[in-house]
């Protein structure tokens, strides 16, 4: 593996604690011995395929910066589509919506929604206590902690509150496919956040089954779930089979692949 120049610059900025613009405005700035050692260590880890987001503890998402640790999945650009679809549903309303973000991880979905929708309250649920510390940190950094609450839990099970919208980027990769992923993913990112069971639909099935029982008295309610590139038809049938959903849509990403289940209940 060869570390691209852009990644080298990102790592160097992290070591020097400066913005990229300053890196280019002071190109002859020499590294101290400790800075050089730190830089070399990070480059070595990157050569071993460790994701750059884990090296610099940061990942951009929805125009925001998020603290990232190895206990959470690295936010992906395709997940921005999930946030954008949610914002599109709610942005024209002045109602104070209550949203549940299931499998919140870094909190990138919950925090982004709170940041861009000032009239929402968001509860982020995750089974990992370590992940919840990261999501809380991100909410505080973006100053939305007063509208973001984080709780440890198993999907929607045991929640007493009701919601107007439920959003989730659950694990959806079939177990047999995990070993085929790129080393950056399979060797470093948390498998519980990736592994969706034998068919990749284990958590999606549970969410589709549970969601209708967690709606507020107001109508309509929405469920939006990120799905795998080829899971659209199977997920649509799951939603239709419950007889509890309408306006069931599969939203495709810019590559034309299935990406989001969006439906009302």
FENPE-V622782 format. One record per backbone hydrogen bond with DSSP energy under -0.5 kcal/mol. CO is the residue of the C=O (numbers start at 1). NH is the residue of the N-H. E is the energy in kcal/mol with one decimal. If there is no record, write none. Layout:
# FENPE-V622782
co: [CO | CO]
nh: [NH | NH]
e: [E | E]
This chain:
# FENPE-V622782
co: [2 | 4 | 5 | 6 | 7 | 8 | 9 | 10 | 11 | 12 | 13 | 13 | 19 | 20 | 21 | 22 | 24 | 26 | 32 | 33 | 34 | 35 | 36 | 37 | 38 | 39 | 40 | 41 | 42 | 43 | 44 | 45 | 46 | 51 | 51 | 52 | 53 | 53 | 57 | 59 | 61 | 64 | 66 | 69 | 76 | 76 | 77 | 78 | 78 | 79 | 79 | 80 | 81 | 82 | 83 | 84 | 85 | 86 | 87 | 90 | 95 | 97 | 97 | 98 | 98 | 99 | 100 | 100 | 101 | 101 | 101 | 102 | 104 | 107 | 108 | 109 | 110 | 111 | 112 | 113 | 117 | 119 | 121 | 122 | 122 | 123 | 123 | 124 | 125 | 125 | 126 | 127 | 128 | 129 | 130 | 131 | 132 | 133 | 134 | 135 | 136 | 137 | 138 | 139 | 139 | 140 | 144 | 147 | 149 | 151 | 153 | 154 | 156 | 157 | 163 | 164 | 165 | 166 | 167 | 168 | 173 | 174 | 174 | 175 | 175 | 177 | 178 | 182 | 182 | 183 | 185 | 185 | 190 | 191 | 191 | 194 | 194 | 196 | 197 | 197 | 201 | 202 | 203 | 204 | 205 | 206 | 207 | 208 | 210 | 211 | 212 | 214 | 221 | 222 | 223 | 224 | 225 | 228 | 229 | 231 | 232 | 233 | 234 | 235 | 236 | 237 | 238 | 239 | 239 | 239 | 240 | 246 | 247 | 249 | 249 | 251 | 251 | 253 | 257 | 259 | 260 | 260 | 261 | 262 | 263 | 264]
nh: [4 | 8 | 9 | 10 | 11 | 12 | 13 | 14 | 15 | 16 | 17 | 18 | 23 | 24 | 25 | 26 | 27 | 29 | 36 | 37 | 38 | 39 | 40 | 41 | 42 | 43 | 44 | 45 | 46 | 47 | 48 | 50 | 49 | 54 | 55 | 56 | 57 | 58 | 68 | 66 | 64 | 61 | 59 | 72 | 79 | 80 | 80 | 81 | 82 | 82 | 83 | 84 | 85 | 86 | 87 | 88 | 89 | 90 | 91 | 93 | 97 | 99 | 121 | 164 | 165 | 123 | 102 | 167 | 103 | 104 | 125 | 169 | 107 | 111 | 112 | 113 | 114 | 115 | 116 | 117 | 120 | 97 | 99 | 124 | 149 | 101 | 125 | 151 | 103 | 104 | 153 | 129 | 132 | 133 | 134 | 135 | 136 | 137 | 138 | 139 | 140 | 141 | 142 | 144 | 145 | 143 | 147 | 122 | 124 | 126 | 155 | 157 | 159 | 154 | 216 | 222 | 100 | 224 | 102 | 226 | 196 | 177 | 178 | 178 | 179 | 180 | 181 | 185 | 186 | 187 | 188 | 189 | 193 | 194 | 195 | 173 | 196 | 202 | 175 | 200 | 205 | 206 | 207 | 208 | 209 | 210 | 211 | 212 | 213 | 214 | 215 | 163 | 265 | 166 | 263 | 168 | 261 | 231 | 258 | 235 | 236 | 237 | 238 | 239 | 240 | 241 | 242 | 242 | 243 | 244 | 243 | 264 | 249 | 251 | 262 | 259 | 260 | 256 | 253 | 227 | 251 | 262 | 225 | 249 | 223 | 246]
e: [-0.6 | -2.1 | -2.2 | -2.1 | -2.6 | -2.5 | -2.6 | -1.9 | -2.4 | -2.6 | -1.2 | -2.0 | -1.3 | -1.6 | -1.4 | -1.2 | -0.6 | -1.5 | -2.8 | -2.1 | -2.3 | -2.7 | -2.5 | -2.2 | -2.1 | -2.4 | -2.2 | -2.0 | -2.4 | -2.3 | -0.8 | -2.0 | -2.1 | -0.9 | -1.4 | -2.5 | -0.8 | -1.1 | -0.9 | -1.7 | -2.0 | -2.7 | -1.9 | -1.7 | -0.8 | -0.5 | -1.3 | -1.0 | -0.5 | -0.5 | -1.5 | -2.9 | -2.4 | -1.7 | -2.7 | -2.3 | -1.3 | -1.5 | -2.6 | -1.8 | -1.4 | -0.5 | -2.7 | -2.5 | -1.6 | -2.7 | -0.7 | -3.0 | -0.5 | -0.6 | -2.8 | -0.8 | -2.7 | -3.1 | -1.5 | -2.4 | -2.2 | -2.3 | -2.4 | -2.0 | -1.6 | -0.6 | -3.2 | -0.5 | -2.7 | -3.0 | -0.5 | -2.7 | -2.5 | -2.3 | -1.6 | -0.6 | -1.7 | -1.3 | -1.2 | -2.4 | -2.3 | -1.8 | -2.2 | -2.2 | -2.2 | -2.2 | -2.0 | -2.6 | -0.6 | -1.0 | -2.0 | -3.0 | -3.3 | -1.8 | -0.8 | -1.7 | -2.0 | -0.5 | -1.4 | -2.0 | -2.2 | -2.6 | -2.5 | -2.6 | -3.1 | -2.0 | -0.7 | -1.2 | -0.5 | -1.1 | -1.6 | -1.5 | -2.5 | -1.8 | -0.9 | -2.1 | -1.5 | -2.0 | -3.1 | -2.1 | -0.6 | -2.2 | -1.8 | -0.9 | -3.0 | -1.4 | -2.4 | -2.5 | -2.1 | -2.7 | -2.7 | -0.5 | -2.2 | -2.4 | -0.6 | -3.2 | -1.7 | -2.6 | -2.0 | -1.8 | -2.9 | -1.7 | -1.6 | -2.6 | -2.5 | -2.1 | -1.8 | -2.2 | -2.6 | -2.4 | -0.8 | -0.8 | -0.5 | -0.6 | -1.2 | -2.9 | -0.6 | -0.6 | -2.8 | -2.0 | -2.2 | -2.1 | -2.5 | -2.6 | -2.9 | -0.6 | -2.1 | -3.1 | -2.5 | -2.1]
